[in-house]
Amino acid sequence: MDSILKAVNLGKRYGHNRGIHEIDLELHAGDVYGLLGPNGAGKTTFLKAITGLIRYDQGTVSLFGEQGVVSLDKGLERVGCMIESADFYEFLNARQYLRSVARFHPHIKAQRIDELLEYVGLGYVRNEKIKGFSTGMKQKLALAAAVLPEPKFVILDEPTNGLDIEGVVMFRKLIQKMSEEKKTTFLISSHMIHELEQLCNRVGIVVQGRLIKEGYVTDLLTLNQSLEAFYIEQLQGSKEKAQYA
């Protein structure tokens, strides 16, 4: 299977021993991987480290087999991401914003922009300035920007924040469509555990900066254990180990 992401012994330390510690993770083409963990566990730090938004202290990262600062840039050309809250030029309208993103990808046609705005539910406000958008509308626009160039690997950090029920359903269908039809690989950090159970084929749990457990969702369901029950069990076990360490 083609390796899309390979992080080996990845670490980034902040004060009070916060950050991420010796994380190993490999994703293959078509994976939809859910990253779970408490607030402050290090999930966003990990996402920033693999995309070059922060400099990690130890380990290696490769994207599509590309490794090292210069080579990693080549891998990032095939990556779409939405990490933390998106920032916009709020004087632009939705269509203008996606056009500005499209300038980095010459193959994108104007028709793609309009179709995507319709798909995420923003077609009716395509000519309105972003400064008037609600949190959920901005989240939809950020998602549209992440998948606009049809990347082979998409990284999403809390992508359903602020979305209404219709928006969550749209998000689920978009991920399923891209994964099944385009074999797009996804790495999704989210607290919406029931959504991840429906979307993901694999999940990993990060606690205090360490990837403490991975598993296939189908294996968990075969054992009649929900993803939520699996998560709580692993979290409790981690707390007990820390207590007696």
PyMOL commands that set and color helices and strands:
alter all, ss='L'
color gray80, all
select helices_A, chain A and resi 15-17+43-50+69-76+94-102+110-119+123-125+130-132+135-147+165-182+193-199+217-222+227-244
alter helices_A, ss='H'
color red, helices_A
select strands_A, chain A and resi 3-13+19-28+32-36+58-63+66-67+79-82+153-157+185-189+202-207+210-216
alter strands_A, ss='S'
color yellow, strands_A
deselect
rebuild
show_as cartoon
